[in-house]
Amino acid sequence: MLTTSEWDKLQRLETILEPCRYVTELLGGETDVSCSVVLPALCHLYRTMEVYTGKFKTAFKKDLSERQANPNNGWLNIASAQDPRFKDLKYLQKGDREEVWTSLQVLL
């Protein structure tokens, strides 16, 4: 049987993992997922983890950063820019947004 403190830890962990469940369902719940959703969803997850502290947060952010260090991010950003839901590219820093639009113009 779990102690009261262990139950409390599990309840906090459930709260922390809720954004992970949301992103998992978003990206894995459909048979056809648009690539334009990938980077905004990962950025949402990364920002959501900013409010938490502790070893879990550090390990989670490190793992997420390693997964985002992907050479396909340029293409995923271009896909997001063309999606009406994400065309403002609010998940990116302002300087990076202009770079995506420039890349798209070069392609066209």
C-alpha positions in Angstrom: 0.0 0.0 0.0 1.1 3.5 -0.8 1.7 6.1 2.0 0.0 9.4 2.0 3.1 11.2 0.8 3.4 8.7 -2.1 -0.2 9.4 -3.1 0.5 13.1 -3.0 3.5 12.7 -5.3 1.4 10.6 -7.7 -1.3 13.3 -7.8 1.3 16.0 -8.5 2.8 13.7 -11.2 -0.7 13.3 -12.8 -1.0 17.1 -13.0 2.4 17.4 -14.6 1.7 14.7 -17.1 -1.6 16.1 -18.2 -0.1 18.3 -21.0 1.9 15.2 -22.2 -1.4 13.3 -22.5 -2.9 16.1 -24.5 0.0 16.3 -26.9 0.1 12.5 -27.2 -3.6 12.4 -28.1 -3.2 15.3 -30.5 -0.3 13.8 -32.4 -1.1 10.1 -32.0 -4.9 10.0 -31.8 -5.7 10.5 -35.5 -4.8 8.3 -38.4 -3.6 11.4 -40.4 -1.8 14.0 -38.4 -0.8 17.2 -40.2 2.9 18.0 -39.8 1.9 21.6 -39.2 0.8 20.7 -35.7 4.0 19.1 -34.5 6.2 22.1 -33.6 3.4 24.2 -32.1 2.4 21.1 -29.9 6.0 20.5 -28.8 6.5 24.2 -28.0 3.3 24.2 -26.0 4.5 21.2 -24.0 7.9 22.8 -23.4 6.3 26.1 -22.2 3.9 24.2 -20.0 6.8 22.4 -18.2 8.4 25.8 -17.4 6.1 26.2 -14.3 7.3 22.9 -12.7 10.4 22.3 -10.7 12.5 19.4 -9.7 14.3 16.5 -11.2 11.4 15.4 -13.4 11.2 18.9 -15.1 15.0 18.9 -15.8 15.0 15.4 -17.3 11.8 16.0 -19.3 13.1 19.3 -20.7 16.4 17.8 -21.6 14.7 14.9 -23.4 12.3 17.2 -25.2 15.2 19.5 -26.3 17.1 16.5 -27.7 14.0 15.4 -29.7 13.5 18.9 -31.1 17.1 19.2 -32.3 15.9 17.9 -35.6 17.0 19.0 -39.1 13.4 18.7 -40.3 12.3 21.7 -38.1 12.7 24.0 -41.1 10.2 22.0 -43.1 7.9 21.7 -40.1 8.0 25.5 -39.6 7.1 26.0 -43.2 4.2 23.6 -42.9 2.9 25.4 -39.8 3.2 28.8 -41.5 0.8 27.5 -44.3 -1.7 26.2 -41.8 -4.3 28.9 -41.0 -4.4 27.8 -37.3 -0.7 28.6 -36.8 0.1 31.1 -39.6 1.1 33.7 -37.0 3.9 31.4 -35.8 3.4 32.5 -32.2 5.2 29.4 -30.9 8.4 30.9 -32.3 10.5 33.9 -31.2 9.8 37.0 -33.3 13.1 36.9 -35.1 12.6 33.3 -36.1 9.2 34.0 -37.6 10.7 36.2 -40.3 13.2 33.6 -41.1 10.4 31.1 -41.8 8.6 33.5 -44.0 11.8 34.2 -45.9 12.4 30.5 -46.4 8.9 30.1 -47.7 9.3 33.0 -50.2 12.5 31.5 -51.5 10.8 28.2 -52.1 8.0 29.9 -54.0 
